[in-house]
Amino acid sequence: MSKQAKIPTTQQLDDLLIKVKKTEPFGLRNWTILHLSYYAGLRSKEIASLRIQDIYTDGEVMDESYLYPSQTKNDGRKIYLSHPKLRSALEEYISSESTKYENEVVKRSLFISNKNLSISAGSMVHIFKRVYRSVGYPYLSSHSGRRYFATMLGRTEGMNAKELQDYGGWKSVAMAYHYVEVNPKKQKDRLEQATW
């Protein structure tokens, strides 16, 4: 089995998001990228491919959107943008960007480089690596957000395997559960509290 990306605790995630937002010159951009990874479970390629019109219409952030096959690893998929922390981050970022780009803003890439160009999937992976290193979390990777997303959803009461697969755009239920972090203490506690 391949080595899986590590995930932060909820407290560590809060800490790193605070630190990332304060970094210069791309703190707000990188903070928003992390929100898409942790609260929507998007892959680096998917984040890099987003255009503002994919997530924003009629003056509002959409609740859900669709990624075309060229934007994702699979045949295209629905993405969910309804997590309150994600929506707040997207609204703040788009508001900030719209003052810079005015009328062009909805047609361009959601995230751009320091050269005012779209960011490639490979460059997005490097952004994650640099960001994590800069704020003291060098053990995290571009997959950490997706694993955190899957783990938190997997722990949600009433979440079934098919829903988890759909949320993350995995080809199979087995792949979706491969992303879920196992908590040995909770496993032990469950058996200690068993009533059957």
WOJO-V116125 format. One record per residue. N is the residue number from 0. RES is the residue in one small letter. OMEGA is omega in degrees with one decimal (* if undefined). D_FIRST is the distance of its C-alpha to the first C-alpha in Angstrom with 1 decimal. Layout:
<<N & RES & OMEGA & D_FIRST> <N & RES & OMEGA & D_FIRST>>
//
This chain:
<<0 & m & -178.4 & 0.0> <1 & s & 179.6 & 3.8> <2 & k & -178.1 & 6.6> <3 & q & 177.1 & 8.6> <4 & a & 176.9 & 12.4> <5 & k & 176.4 & 14.7> <6 & i & 177.4 & 17.5> <7 & p & 168.8 & 21.1> <8 & t & 178.3 & 23.2> <9 & t & 179.1 & 26.0> <10 & q & 177.8 & 28.5> <11 & q & 178.5 & 26.5> <12 & l & 177.4 & 26.2> <13 & d & -179.9 & 30.0> <14 & d & -176.3 & 30.6> <15 & l & 177.7 & 28.7> <16 & l & 176.9 & 30.3> <17 & i & -178.5 & 33.7> <18 & k & -177.8 & 33.1> <19 & v & -177.3 & 31.8> <20 & k & -178.1 & 34.8> <21 & k & -176.9 & 37.2> <22 & t & 179.1 & 35.9> <23 & e & 0.8 & 38.0> <24 & p & -172.5 & 38.5> <25 & f & -176.8 & 35.7> <26 & g & -178.0 & 35.1> <27 & l & 178.3 & 35.9> <28 & r & -177.1 & 33.9> <29 & n & 175.9 & 30.7> <30 & w & -180.0 & 31.2> <31 & t & 176.0 & 31.5> <32 & i & 179.2 & 28.4> <33 & l & 178.1 & 26.4> <34 & h & 178.3 & 28.1> <35 & l & 178.4 & 26.9> <36 & s & -174.1 & 23.3> <37 & y & -174.0 & 23.5> <38 & y & 173.2 & 26.1> <39 & a & 177.4 & 25.5> <40 & g & -177.6 & 21.8> <41 & l & 174.6 & 22.6> <42 & r & 177.1 & 20.5> <43 & s & -180.0 & 22.0> <44 & k & -178.9 & 23.4> <45 & e & 178.5 & 25.0> <46 & i & -179.1 & 26.6> <47 & a & -175.2 & 27.9> <48 & s & -176.0 & 29.4> <49 & l & 169.4 & 31.3> <50 & r & -179.2 & 35.1> <51 & i & -179.7 & 37.3> <52 & q & 176.2 & 38.6> <53 & d & -175.4 & 35.2> <54 & i & -170.9 & 35.4> <55 & y & 177.2 & 39.1> <56 & t & 178.7 & 42.1> <57 & d & 176.1 & 45.7> <58 & g & -178.7 & 45.3> <59 & e & 171.9 & 42.3> <60 & v & 179.7 & 38.6> <61 & m & 174.4 & 37.4> <62 & d & 178.7 & 35.6> <63 & e & -179.5 & 33.3> <64 & s & -179.9 & 33.0> <65 & y & 174.3 & 31.5> <66 & l & 179.1 & 29.3> <67 & y & -179.3 & 30.2> <68 & p & 179.7 & 27.7> <69 & s & -177.5 & 28.6> <70 & q & -174.0 & 27.5> <71 & t & -177.3 & 24.1> <72 & k & -172.8 & 21.0> <73 & n & -175.4 & 22.2> <74 & d & -172.3 & 25.7> <75 & g & -179.3 & 27.0> <76 & r & 175.0 & 26.7> <77 & k & 173.2 & 28.7> <78 & i & -176.0 & 28.0> <79 & y & -176.0 & 29.5> <80 & l & -170.8 & 31.5> <81 & s & 177.7 & 33.1> <82 & h & -175.8 & 31.5> <83 & p & 179.6 & 34.6> <84 & k & 178.4 & 33.1> <85 & l & -178.9 & 31.8> <86 & r & 179.6 & 35.2> <87 & s & 179.4 & 37.1> <88 & a & -179.9 & 35.1> <89 & l & 179.1 & 35.5> <90 & e & 179.7 & 39.2> <91 & e & -178.8 & 39.8> <92 & y & -178.9 & 38.1> <93 & i & 177.3 & 39.9> <94 & s & 179.1 & 43.1> <95 & s & -177.5 & 42.8> <96 & e & -176.1 & 41.9> <97 & s & 177.9 & 44.7> <98 & t & 179.6 & 47.3> <99 & k & -170.4 & 46.1> <100 & y & 177.6 & 45.7> <101 & e & -170.9 & 48.2> <102 & n & -178.4 & 48.6> <103 & e & -164.9 & 45.7> <104 & v & -176.1 & 43.1> <105 & v & -177.4 & 41.8> <106 & k & -174.8 & 41.3> <107 & r & 175.7 & 39.3> <108 & s & 179.7 & 35.7> <109 & l & -179.2 & 34.9> <110 & f & 179.2 & 33.6> <111 & i & -178.4 & 35.3> <112 & s & 176.9 & 35.1> <113 & n & 176.7 & 37.8> <114 & k & 178.2 & 39.3> <115 & n & 179.9 & 39.8> <116 & l & 173.5 & 37.2> <117 & s & 179.9 & 34.3> <118 & i & 179.0 & 30.9> <119 & s & 178.2 & 28.4> <120 & a & 179.0 & 24.7> <121 & g & 178.1 & 23.9> <122 & s & 178.3 & 26.6> <123 & m & 177.4 & 25.3> <124 & v & 179.3 & 22.0> <125 & h & 176.2 & 24.2> <126 & i & 177.6 & 26.4> <127 & f & -177.2 & 23.6> <128 & k & -179.6 & 22.8> <129 & r & -178.3 & 26.6> <130 & v & -179.4 & 27.3> <131 & y & 178.5 & 24.8> <132 & r & -174.5 & 26.0> <133 & s & -178.1 & 29.6> <134 & v & 172.5 & 29.5> <135 & g & 177.2 & 27.6> <136 & y & -174.1 & 24.0> <137 & p & -179.2 & 22.3> <138 & y & 178.6 & 18.8> <139 & l & -178.9 & 18.7> <140 & s & -179.9 & 17.7> <141 & s & 177.3 & 18.8> <142 & h & -176.9 & 15.9> <143 & s & -179.9 & 17.0> <144 & g & 178.6 & 19.8> <145 & r & 178.5 & 18.0> <146 & r & 177.7 & 15.7> <147 & y & 179.1 & 18.9> <148 & f & -179.5 & 20.7> <149 & a & -179.0 & 18.2> <150 & t & -178.9 & 18.2> <151 & m & 177.3 & 22.0> <152 & l & 179.8 & 22.6> <153 & g & 179.4 & 20.4> <154 & r & -178.2 & 22.6> <155 & t & -179.8 & 25.7> <156 & e & 178.5 & 27.9> <157 & g & 179.3 & 28.4> <158 & m & 176.8 & 25.5> <159 & n & -173.5 & 24.3> <160 & a & -178.4 & 21.0> <161 & k & 177.8 & 22.9> <162 & e & 178.6 & 24.5> <163 & l & 178.0 & 21.2> <164 & q & -178.4 & 20.0> <165 & d & -179.8 & 23.4> <166 & y & -176.1 & 23.6> <167 & g & 179.3 & 20.5> <168 & g & 178.5 & 21.0> <169 & w & -179.1 & 17.7> <170 & k & -177.0 & 18.0> <171 & s & 176.2 & 16.9> <172 & v & 179.9 & 16.9> <173 & a & 178.9 & 13.4> <174 & m & 178.3 & 12.4> <175 & a & -178.6 & 14.9> <176 & y & 174.9 & 13.6> <177 & h & -178.6 & 10.1> <178 & y & -176.3 & 12.3> <179 & v & 177.7 & 14.3> <180 & e & 178.7 & 14.2> <181 & v & 178.5 & 14.9> <182 & n & -176.6 & 18.1> <183 & p & 179.6 & 18.5> <184 & k & 179.3 & 22.3> <185 & k & 177.0 & 22.8> <186 & q & -179.8 & 21.1> <187 & k & -179.6 & 23.5> <188 & d & 179.7 & 26.4> <189 & r & -179.2 & 26.0> <190 & l & 178.3 & 26.4> <191 & e & -178.3 & 29.2> <192 & q & -177.5 & 31.0> <193 & a & 177.9 & 30.5> <194 & t & -179.2 & 33.8> <195 & w & * & 32.9>>
//
